[in-house]
Amino acid sequence: MISSLKDLIEGILHLSESNYHLPVNLGNPSEMTIIELAETIIELTGSQSKIVYIQALEDDPKVRRPDITKARELFNWHPRTGLREGLIKTRDDFARRIEN
């Protein structure tokens, strides 16, 4: 679902250096629900936040799994950073910024 910034920049560089001029999905094909994402963020940050459930929009996608086939075919790109690892790095980076 979520690629690290380094993964995304790598994908954008590959695309910009190629002769391909159509959209290419650079997302992470690991699917998870928004609830799973929220629970993971709460766990990793030690937050006391509560999850609030609201009615989904009619056009809200039921599947959030990007197809990165074109990125793999064109320049063998795929995200290398898993969600948990990326969230930990993000959390730690923000903590460092706040301390300084």
TORPA-4810 file (N, C-alpha, C, O; in nm, 3 decimals):
<nodes>
NODE_1_0.081_-0.118_0.000_0.000_0.000_0.000_0.086_0.124_0.000_0.082_0.201_-0.096_M
NODE_2_0.165_0.146_0.108_0.244_0.266_0.117_0.389_0.232_0.086_0.448_0.145_0.150_I
NODE_3_0.450_0.304_-0.019_0.592_0.286_-0.048_0.670_0.389_0.030_0.617_0.494_0.065_S
NODE_4_0.794_0.360_0.059_0.876_0.463_0.122_0.907_0.570_0.019_0.899_0.545_-0.102_S
NODE_5_0.941_0.686_0.066_0.973_0.797_-0.023_1.089_0.759_-0.116_1.089_0.795_-0.234_L
NODE_6_1.186_0.688_-0.063_1.300_0.644_-0.144_1.252_0.554_-0.260_1.298_0.570_-0.373_K
NODE_7_1.161_0.462_-0.231_1.106_0.374_-0.335_1.034_0.456_-0.442_1.052_0.434_-0.561_D
NODE_8_0.952_0.551_-0.397_0.876_0.633_-0.489_0.967_0.716_-0.577_0.947_0.725_-0.698_L
NODE_9_1.068_0.778_-0.518_1.162_0.860_-0.595_1.235_0.774_-0.698_1.255_0.816_-0.811_I
NODE_10_1.274_0.654_-0.658_1.340_0.562_-0.751_1.250_0.532_-0.870_1.295_0.534_-0.985_E
NODE_11_1.122_0.506_-0.844_1.027_0.478_-0.951_1.008_0.597_-1.042_1.004_0.582_-1.164_G
NODE_12_0.996_0.716_-0.985_0.980_0.838_-1.065_1.103_0.862_-1.152_1.091_0.900_-1.268_I
NODE_13_1.221_0.840_-1.096_1.344_0.857_-1.176_1.348_0.759_-1.293_1.382_0.797_-1.405_L
NODE_14_1.315_0.634_-1.266_1.311_0.535_-1.375_1.215_0.580_-1.485_1.247_0.575_-1.603_H
NODE_15_1.098_0.624_-1.444_0.998_0.668_-1.541_1.045_0.790_-1.618_1.028_0.797_-1.740_L
NODE_16_1.104_0.887_-1.549_1.149_1.009_-1.616_1.264_0.983_-1.713_1.281_1.057_-1.810_S
NODE_17_1.341_0.880_-1.689_1.454_0.847_-1.776_1.414_0.753_-1.889_1.496_0.721_-1.976_E
NODE_18_1.289_0.709_-1.889_1.243_0.617_-1.993_1.176_0.695_-2.106_1.157_0.816_-2.096_S
NODE_19_1.141_0.626_-2.212_1.068_0.685_-2.323_0.918_0.660_-2.312_0.843_0.688_-2.405_N
NODE_20_0.875_0.607_-2.199_0.734_0.575_-2.179_0.661_0.701_-2.131_0.706_0.768_-2.038_Y
NODE_21_0.548_0.732_-2.196_0.481_0.859_-2.166_0.337_0.843_-2.119_0.259_0.938_-2.128_H
NODE_22_0.302_0.728_-2.071_0.168_0.706_-2.015_0.181_0.685_-1.864_0.291_0.660_-1.815_L
NODE_23_0.072_0.695_-1.792_0.079_0.678_-1.646_0.129_0.539_-1.606_0.098_0.438_-1.671_P
NODE_24_0.206_0.536_-1.499_0.257_0.411_-1.442_0.231_0.417_-1.292_0.266_0.514_-1.226_V
NODE_25_0.169_0.314_-1.239_0.138_0.311_-1.097_0.262_0.274_-1.018_0.326_0.172_-1.044_N
NODE_26_0.296_0.357_-0.921_0.412_0.333_-0.836_0.370_0.311_-0.691_0.443_0.345_-0.598_L
NODE_27_0.254_0.254_-0.672_0.205_0.225_-0.538_0.260_0.094_-0.486_0.346_0.032_-0.548_G
NODE_28_0.210_0.053_-0.372_0.250_-0.073_-0.313_0.133_-0.171_-0.325_0.024_-0.144_-0.275_N
NODE_29_0.153_-0.285_-0.391_0.044_-0.379_-0.415_0.001_-0.460_-0.293_-0.088_-0.544_-0.303_P
NODE_30_0.063_-0.438_-0.180_0.021_-0.507_-0.058_-0.106_-0.441_-0.007_-0.105_-0.326_0.037_S
NODE_31_-0.216_-0.514_-0.014_-0.344_-0.456_0.023_-0.371_-0.470_0.172_-0.341_-0.572_0.234_E
NODE_32_-0.429_-0.364_0.228_-0.475_-0.368_0.365_-0.591_-0.272_0.377_-0.605_-0.180_0.297_M
NODE_33_-0.672_-0.292_0.476_-0.785_-0.204_0.495_-0.739_-0.076_0.565_-0.631_-0.072_0.624_T
NODE_34_-0.823_0.026_0.558_-0.793_0.152_0.628_-0.790_0.127_0.779_-0.710_0.188_0.850_I
NODE_35_-0.875_0.037_0.826_-0.875_0.003_0.969_-0.742_-0.059_1.009_-0.684_-0.023_1.112_I
NODE_36_-0.693_-0.152_0.927_-0.563_-0.215_0.956_-0.452_-0.110_0.958_-0.363_-0.114_1.043_E
NODE_37_-0.457_-0.017_0.865_-0.357_0.090_0.860_-0.366_0.176_0.986_-0.264_0.204_1.049_L
NODE_38_-0.487_0.217_1.021_-0.505_0.300_1.141_-0.456_0.227_1.267_-0.388_0.286_1.351_A
NODE_39_-0.490_0.100_1.279_-0.447_0.021_1.395_-0.295_0.010_1.401_-0.237_0.017_1.509_E
NODE_40_-0.232_-0.008_1.287_-0.086_-0.018_1.283_-0.022_0.113_1.324_0.075_0.114_1.400_T
NODE_41_-0.075_0.225_1.275_-0.019_0.356_1.312_-0.037_0.382_1.461_0.056_0.430_1.526_I
NODE_42_-0.152_0.351_1.515_-0.176_0.368_1.659_-0.078_0.283_1.739_-0.021_0.330_1.837_I
NODE_43_-0.059_0.160_1.696_0.034_0.069_1.766_0.177_0.124_1.763_0.243_0.130_1.867_E
NODE_44_0.224_0.162_1.645_0.363_0.204_1.631_0.393_0.339_1.697_0.507_0.366_1.734_L
NODE_45_0.292_0.421_1.711_0.314_0.553_1.771_0.279_0.556_1.919_0.309_0.654_1.988_T
NODE_46_0.216_0.451_1.968_0.175_0.450_2.108_0.064_0.551_2.135_0.044_0.595_2.248_G
NODE_47_-0.009_0.586_2.031_-0.115_0.686_2.041_-0.234_0.632_2.120_-0.261_0.512_2.121_S
NODE_48_-0.304_0.723_2.183_-0.428_0.689_2.253_-0.549_0.721_2.165_-0.663_0.717_2.212_Q
NODE_49_-0.524_0.751_2.038_-0.632_0.786_1.944_-0.731_0.672_1.934_-0.696_0.554_1.945_S
NODE_50_-0.855_0.708_1.912_-0.962_0.611_1.893_-1.005_0.616_1.747_-1.009_0.722_1.685_K
NODE_51_-1.038_0.501_1.694_-1.086_0.492_1.556_-1.235_0.522_1.555_-1.312_0.463_1.631_I
NODE_52_-1.274_0.614_1.468_-1.415_0.652_1.456_-1.466_0.598_1.323_-1.406_0.624_1.219_V
NODE_53_-1.574_0.525_1.327_-1.633_0.465_1.208_-1.743_0.556_1.154_-1.831_0.599_1.229_Y
NODE_54_-1.736_0.584_1.024_-1.840_0.664_0.959_-1.884_0.591_0.833_-1.817_0.500_0.785_I
NODE_55_-1.996_0.633_0.780_-2.049_0.573_0.656_-1.952_0.598_0.540_-1.907_0.711_0.520_Q
NODE_56_-1.922_0.494_0.466_-1.834_0.509_0.349_-1.908_0.584_0.239_-2.030_0.575_0.226_A
NODE_57_-1.832_0.657_0.159_-1.891_0.725_0.044_-1.932_0.620_-0.059_-1.875_0.512_-0.064_L
NODE_58_-2.031_0.652_-0.140_-2.081_0.558_-0.240_-1.972_0.515_-0.337_-1.965_0.399_-0.376_E
NODE_59_-1.886_0.610_-0.376_-1.784_0.579_-0.476_-1.650_0.540_-0.412_-1.548_0.535_-0.481_D
NODE_60_-1.651_0.514_-0.283_-1.529_0.474_-0.214_-1.484_0.338_-0.268_-1.563_0.244_-0.268_D
NODE_61_-1.359_0.327_-0.315_-1.315_0.199_-0.371_-1.312_0.089_-0.265_-1.271_0.112_-0.151_P
NODE_62_-1.355_-0.028_-0.303_-1.357_-0.142_-0.212_-1.221_-0.213_-0.210_-1.185_-0.280_-0.113_K
NODE_63_-1.147_-0.198_-0.318_-1.015_-0.259_-0.330_-0.912_-0.149_-0.350_-0.924_-0.067_-0.440_V
NODE_64_-0.813_-0.150_-0.265_-0.705_-0.051_-0.276_-0.574_-0.126_-0.297_-0.489_-0.136_-0.208_R
NODE_65_-0.561_-0.178_-0.415_-0.441_-0.255_-0.447_-0.393_-0.213_-0.585_-0.444_-0.261_-0.686_R
NODE_66_-0.295_-0.125_-0.589_-0.248_-0.078_-0.719_-0.183_-0.189_-0.801_-0.117_-0.278_-0.748_P
NODE_67_-0.203_-0.182_-0.930_-0.143_-0.276_-1.023_-0.012_-0.216_-1.072_-0.012_-0.120_-1.149_D
NODE_68_0.099_-0.272_-1.028_0.231_-0.217_-1.066_0.296_-0.298_-1.178_0.418_-0.292_-1.197_I
NODE_69_0.216_-0.373_-1.251_0.269_-0.457_-1.360_0.352_-0.376_-1.457_0.461_-0.419_-1.496_T
NODE_70_0.303_-0.260_-1.498_0.375_-0.179_-1.597_0.510_-0.134_-1.543_0.609_-0.136_-1.617_K
NODE_71_0.518_-0.095_-1.418_0.645_-0.054_-1.358_0.744_-0.171_-1.353_0.863_-0.153_-1.376_A
NODE_72_0.693_-0.290_-1.325_0.779_-0.409_-1.324_0.830_-0.440_-1.465_0.947_-0.469_-1.485_R
NODE_73_0.738_-0.432_-1.563_0.775_-0.463_-1.701_0.873_-0.362_-1.758_0.971_-0.401_-1.823_E
NODE_74_0.850_-0.235_-1.734_0.931_-0.130_-1.795_1.070_-0.118_-1.733_1.169_-0.108_-1.805_L
NODE_75_1.077_-0.118_-1.600_1.208_-0.097_-1.537_1.228_-0.180_-1.411_1.303_-0.141_-1.322_F
NODE_76_1.160_-0.293_-1.406_1.179_-0.388_-1.295_1.166_-0.319_-1.159_1.238_-0.351_-1.064_N
NODE_77_1.072_-0.224_-1.152_1.051_-0.151_-1.027_0.946_-0.218_-0.940_0.845_-0.268_-0.989_W
NODE_78_0.972_-0.220_-0.813_0.875_-0.261_-0.713_0.918_-0.200_-0.581_1.038_-0.177_-0.560_H
NODE_79_0.824_-0.173_-0.491_0.863_-0.114_-0.363_0.945_-0.213_-0.283_0.913_-0.332_-0.276_P
NODE_80_1.050_-0.165_-0.223_1.138_-0.252_-0.144_1.111_-0.238_0.007_1.150_-0.324_0.086_R
NODE_81_1.046_-0.130_0.044_1.020_-0.103_0.185_0.878_-0.145_0.220_0.782_-0.099_0.157_T
NODE_82_0.865_-0.230_0.318_0.733_-0.273_0.363_0.664_-0.163_0.442_0.729_-0.069_0.489_G
NODE_83_0.535_-0.175_0.457_0.456_-0.074_0.526_0.509_-0.049_0.667_0.537_0.065_0.704_L
NODE_84_0.521_-0.154_0.743_0.564_-0.138_0.884_0.700_-0.070_0.892_0.718_0.023_0.972_R
NODE_85_0.794_-0.115_0.812_0.928_-0.056_0.811_0.921_0.092_0.772_0.987_0.176_0.834_E
NODE_86_0.841_0.124_0.670_0.828_0.263_0.626_0.763_0.350_0.732_0.805_0.464_0.751_G
NODE_87_0.663_0.298_0.801_0.598_0.375_0.907_0.693_0.398_1.024_0.694_0.506_1.083_L
NODE_88_0.773_0.299_1.058_0.871_0.315_1.166_0.973_0.421_1.128_1.007_0.507_1.211_I
NODE_89_1.022_0.417_1.005_1.119_0.519_0.960_1.057_0.658_0.963_1.121_0.755_1.004_K
NODE_90_0.930_0.669_0.921_0.861_0.797_0.922_0.843_0.847_1.064_0.869_0.963_1.093_T
NODE_91_0.798_0.760_1.153_0.780_0.795_1.293_0.911_0.845_1.354_0.914_0.948_1.421_R
NODE_92_1.019_0.771_1.330_1.148_0.807_1.386_1.199_0.940_1.329_1.259_1.020_1.401_D
NODE_93_1.176_0.963_1.200_1.219_1.088_1.138_1.145_1.206_1.200_1.206_1.308_1.232_D
NODE_94_1.013_1.192_1.215_0.936_1.300_1.277_0.981_1.324_1.421_0.989_1.439_1.465_F
NODE_95_1.009_1.219_1.495_1.055_1.233_1.634_1.186_1.311_1.638_1.203_1.398_1.724_A
NODE_96_1.278_1.281_1.547_1.405_1.354_1.540_1.383_1.502_1.510_1.447_1.588_1.569_R
NODE_97_1.292_1.530_1.417_1.264_1.669_1.379_1.203_1.747_1.495_1.235_1.865_1.515_R
NODE_98_1.118_1.683_1.571_1.053_1.749_1.684_1.156_1.779_1.794_1.150_1.884_1.859_I
NODE_99_1.250_1.688_1.815_1.352_1.706_1.918_1.447_1.820_1.886_1.500_1.883_1.977_E
NODE_100_1.468_1.846_1.758_1.565_1.951_1.719_1.505_2.085_1.714_1.573_2.183_1.683_N
</nodes>
